[in-house]
Amino acid sequence: MNVVNATQFRKDLFSMLDSAVVNNEKVTITTKNGNAVLVSEEDWNGILETMYLMSDPEMSDILGEARRGYPAECTEWRDCRKDTM
């Protein structure tokens, strides 16, 4: 992640925009009043989707179960996919 002050950001605006969009680099812009973060639209949409999914308790449970792995009685993912879909 790049960290720059507002003056440097203004100077390198177009190259930093390209870095965010093309390379998915995050840019933190520091100011005396606080910081801002520049991310690509693709990354931003991913963040919004994650927040949406995690805000639904049922979906959050499903995702948590998937993260922990399938239940012990499942020998193959095909056996348990109905439970998670």
C-alpha positions in Angstrom: 0.0 0.0 0.0 1.3 3.4 -0.9 1.1 6.2 1.7 1.4 9.7 0.4 0.4 13.2 1.6 -2.2 15.2 -0.2 0.4 17.4 -2.0 2.2 14.3 -3.4 -1.1 12.7 -4.3 -2.2 15.8 -6.2 1.1 15.8 -8.1 1.0 12.1 -9.0 -2.8 11.8 -9.3 -3.0 10.1 -12.7 -0.3 7.6 -12.0 -1.8 6.7 -8.6 -5.2 6.3 -10.2 -3.7 3.9 -12.7 -1.9 2.0 -9.9 -5.2 1.6 -8.1 -7.2 0.5 -11.1 -4.6 -1.6 -13.0 -2.6 -3.1 -10.1 -5.3 -3.0 -7.4 -2.9 -1.0 -5.2 -4.4 0.8 -2.2 -3.3 4.4 -1.7 -3.6 6.1 1.7 -3.6 9.9 1.4 -2.6 11.6 4.6 -3.8 15.1 5.5 -3.7 17.2 8.6 -7.5 16.5 9.1 -7.3 12.7 8.7 -6.6 10.2 6.1 -8.4 8.9 3.0 -7.9 5.7 1.1 -8.1 5.2 -2.7 -9.1 1.8 -4.0 -10.2 0.5 -7.4 -13.9 0.2 -8.2 -13.4 -3.5 -8.3 -12.0 -3.6 -4.8 -14.7 -1.3 -3.5 -17.4 -3.4 -5.0 -15.8 -6.5 -3.3 -15.8 -4.7 0.1 -19.5 -3.7 -0.3 -20.4 -7.3 -1.3 -18.5 -8.7 1.7 -20.3 -6.2 4.1 -23.6 -7.1 2.6 -23.1 -10.8 3.0 -21.8 -10.5 6.5 -24.7 -8.3 7.5 -27.1 -11.2 6.9 -26.8 -13.5 10.0 -27.8 -16.6 8.0 -25.3 -15.9 5.2 -22.6 -15.1 7.8 -23.2 -18.5 9.4 -23.0 -20.2 6.0 -19.7 -18.4 5.2 -18.3 -19.2 8.6 -19.1 -22.9 8.2 -17.5 -22.9 4.8 -14.4 -21.2 6.2 -14.1 -23.9 8.9 -14.6 -26.7 6.4 -17.3 -29.1 5.9 -18.9 -31.1 8.7 -17.1 -34.3 9.6 -19.9 -36.4 8.1 -19.1 -35.0 4.6 -16.5 -37.0 2.8 -16.8 -35.0 -0.4 -17.9 -31.4 -1.0 -20.7 -32.8 -3.3 -22.2 -34.6 -0.3 -22.8 -31.4 1.7 -23.3 -28.7 -0.9 -27.1 -28.8 -0.6 -26.7 -27.8 3.1 -24.8 -24.6 2.1 -26.7 -23.5 -1.0 
